Amino acid sequence: MGRTRLLALVARPVEAAPSRVVGSTRGGWPRGALIVCLAAIALGACKETTIEDRPCPPEGTTLTYESFGKGFMDAHCQSCHGAPTKDRKGAPSGYDFATVEDVRRWRSRIFSRAAADNTTMPPGPDDPPEAERERLAEWLACGAP
Ligand code: HEC
């Protein structure tokens, strides 16, 4: 329903165009702006997968902080987000993932930046493999046991 209405909005100026004075650009700008806005809305809507989108599987998880979480955070996050880290490379203070309590506290933010198909963290070129991001998603969704 909402989608059809949006499409109708985009289409309207095209239909109206022939009635305008030839050479006039008056109809052009609003349509362009509308398309840019729609693109922005679409991008915003599919920007991130949240922890609510990916619930813990009914059978739970076998992953634990010791078997998975600590290793993942140490390998991919702690160089900038470690509490004793001197050069945080701009990582905001307070966002430390040095203990399981820290990770649980920031669970949903960690998910939104690094788990499943979220790839905005780590920012560098050394991304964890996709399968690791999937495991991170499951572990976080199950409460980071
Ligand atoms: C190379 C350094 C670096 C590494 C490695 C890194 N980060 Fe970050 N992190 C940053 C910087 C810089 C910011 C602030 C800018 C921003 O939010 O994009 C940040 C901000 C954050 C924030 C706070 C903002 C928010 O969205 O809530 C979270 C959470 C986060 N990072 C998670 C992670 C996770 C999880 C990892 C590991 C998978 C990680 N980061 C690895 C540099 C890093």
Boltz pocket constraint, residues with backbone or C-beta under 6 A from the ligand:
constraints:
  - pocket:
      binder: B
      contacts: [[A, 72], [A, 73], [A, 76], [A, 77], [A, 78], [A, 79], [A, 80], [A, 81], [A, 88], [A, 89], [A, 90], [A, 91], [A, 92], [A, 95], [A, 106], [A, 109], [A, 110], [A, 113], [A, 114], [A, 120], [A, 121], [A, 122], [A, 123], [A, 124]]
      max_distance: 6.0
